[in-house]
Amino acid sequence: MKAPVISLQGVHKYYGEQEPRLHVLKGIDLDVAEGEYVSITGTSGSGKSTLLNLLGCLDNTSDGAYLLNGRDVSSFSDDELSKIRNEDIGFIFQSFNLIPQLTVFENVQVPLLYGPRSIAATTHLCHEVIESVGLSDRSEHLPSELSGGECQRVAIARALINDPALLLADEPTGNLDTGTSEEVLTLIDELHQQGRSVVMITHDPEVANRSQRRVDLRDGVIVEAGAA
Amino acid sequence: MIPQKHLEMVRMGLRSLVGYPMRTVLTMLGVVFGVGSVIAMLALGAGAERELLQEIGRLGIQNIIINSIKPEEPKDAAQRSNWISSYGITFKDHRQIVDTIPGIERALPVHVSKKTVWHGSRRVEATLYAVTPEHLDMFDLNTSFGRNLTHLDDVKLSRVCVIRSGMLKELGIYQDPIGFPLNIDNETFYVVGVLAEDSFLGYARKALSVDAKSSEIYVPYSSILMRHGTRSITRRSGSTEATDVELNQVVISVTDLDQVLVTARMLGTLLERNHPNKDYELVVPLEVLSQRQKTQQVFNIALVAIASISLLVGGIGIANIMLATVTERTKEIGVRRALGARRHHIIAQFLTETITISTIGGAIGVLVGVGLVQVLTFFTGWSAAITLSSVILSLSISMAVGIISGIYPARRAAGLDPIAALRHE
């Protein structure tokens, strides 16, 4: 087995300063290997979102260790976490989260603004990534001029621009109809086949079944982990 | 990070300003009017100061002017000691000044008398200034036709005069005026020069006791003193007024600028002793200038302070709108944070927007200010001067307004929790 991209070891997450604190994640142990496609399912309130925030380095763990590419990021500072989000993680959101006043091309460029690479040197790369999601002819359009499926493909292009080790998808098809959902999921499958690690949060068992492994979360503990 | 990346950030930042043109323009207006009024106020202040300098500078800041003043007379005629009223600076004073006060380059005597000037049947009441040739040079009284008075005129007691061009019209002279005879007190004086049309302004006129009218005639000092003496008798509808003023004015120029005030003090002491009845007036342009400049500066500061209030209001407007924008764009901030933007990136983004608004607003404000100044000077005739430093000052102030009004909203945006911001709808 390859080295894990993600390794959660006894992770707890509490909210609130005073007792009784809200105990959301109660000792999570989870490894995601390089190139693995894992889906996380669970009802609302099960701790899915909290887990995703931790995996996405948007939040710190209260207890336990989170190793991303072998580095323990659980005690990283805000700036260090920003750097990790920029370089090592690609986010795909349910509601696409494109910046409305920027064109497709500029939306894809946004992560580059916060990274070390120069804009001029990466213009070519942006075109390439946009082409890979099949939107070359749309690169000067605004998000408001695109369909939902196209928006999600732009978001995927944006997630790929810094060539991250891990793609984190939060209900990527939640706002899409069945046809476009299929397109987007196929695209994610392709990315997985190209060797990327994918962690997808979903409540839809059909969607979850496309992954290699399903992790079911209930009340802050993993109750079922096995091949989908 | 390389500058190109900053440019790209600025370019993308401007998108949100262009995306909401109405809001951007309204936000800008506060700064536009603020800067416009600061520019206008500074220009009016500078104009007033320039006028002041011109006016008083014309008198020569190295000069000191002594004027004779008619003292208050007892109302009852019986109490008058003499039927001729005799007052003012005397030849003796002049000699004493020249002999005893150090550092005086020259002390030019001036004798002034009211005369009736005849040309044929035309008559003009004129003021005759008996002056030394240096006098005209000292006050930049240049001739546009003919020549100035010379030393030779003085020595030869020539009957020549230099007149204002306005008088030509009054006397009905339309041909070449040079060599024209004018009858003054039954003596014929020949016009040798006509002064360029240019008159003393406000304060300078008063200090030199020059009429506002065009009827000034300059004649050689010695010619008048030797031919007419110092007494003058004016008959007016039954009453006769006789005066004997030896010198109406003495214009003293001091060699060293640093010594002007000291010399003025010495002159004051000397004249005080010789003239207990205070029939003289000491005008020190340098002193007046510094007093007036001080007043002007206080005035300028007050004007600019008032104008700055509108800039302040503009800044509050920007801060207010930006705070609303931060709330409105919470989601975008969350997305950017998720994509790797650090806090300082978010701060930079919002500051870029406020600085852009305030700088563009400032630039438009400069134009508005220039326009305002044009309109004001056109309709009121005030003098104004737009200086480069006032433009730079107000642009810097507007940029500072942008930074200051952007700091709080930007910090608030950067301080948002990325998770909460992402979830914000």
Interface residues (C-beta under 8 A of the other chain):
Chain A: N53 G56 L58 D59 D78 D79 S82 K83 R85 N86 E87 F91 F93 N97 I99 P100 Q101 L102 E106 Q109 V110 P111 L113 Y114 G115 S118 I119 A120 R158 N162
Chain B: I2 Q4 K5 E8 M9 M12 R15 S16 V18 G19 K331 E332 G334 V335 R336 R337 A338 L339 G340 A341 R342 R343 H345 P418 I419 L422
